[in-house]
Amino acid sequence: MEWVIIMNYLVSSTYNINYYEYNDLELNFMKKTYEIGMAYPFKWYEFINKIIGNHKTTYFKDTTMIVTLIELELGQVKILFEILKEYLKLKLIKKILYKREFIIVHFHTLKTKEVFEQTNFWQSVFCYFTIKEYYPSLDVNLRGVINQNNHKELVDLIINTTNEIYLINSTTPLLDSYPDTKKAMIVYDMPRNMRIPSDNKIIKFSFDVSTLLFNFERVIDYVDTLVHLDNK
């Protein structure tokens, strides 16, 4: 099977993928997310899952996030402010307002807010920057929409090698079949209600870079060749 890349599209005879386009601010926001998470994995996990990921405490609308501080423990409030200030001091967050027991965070764009709002999307962000750093020859894209027979699916990571395309998600499993592709699911904590189709390989997420790269290499066979070429 043959495919071609036309601007931000990957086109085959049976489907196409429309890659997301990110501006510099959005990419810097995601890069900062990666840096914070890898530097402070325990704080990040508490922040993204127990604070931001708690529907009792956090509400999203448009480019705004509202957190109810009264629902949080003192240690969680400290973590919340520490992490948000990391973004704010680089102007990656538009502004933060305090109103009684609420904190209101205004993002610059929907794509930056999506990193906090979309469950587990941060794992794809981490994997994207890890791959970009350690496998610079690998053609990897963050987020796209697959269109096949007028049916669409969202894909979190697209890795395009000479022989095959790897479609990798961390948010929801891919359900459709696509010729000459391999599908995988990034998993850290497996949700009890999530059913992953048998044709989706599992990539175990880890904050340890060596472990994460090893887990990717078990799925993406072409990586071994690229590691050799990149380190020549």
WOFENHU-V997511 format. One line per field, one symbol per residue. phi: phi as a letter, one per 30 degrees, with the letter a starting at -180 (. if undefined). A space follows every 10 residues. Layout:
# WOFENHU-V997511
phi: ???
This chain:
# WOFENHU-V997511
phi: .cbbcchccc bbdbabbcdd ccdddddddd ddeddddddb ddddddddcd cddcddcbbc ahcbbccddd dcdeddddde dedddddddc idcdabccbh ccbccccdbd dddeddddei dedddddedd dddcbddddb bciacdcbhi ccbdbdbbcc cdcacccbbb cbddcdcbeh bbcbbdbccd ddcccceddc dccddbddde ddddddddcc dddeddeddd cd
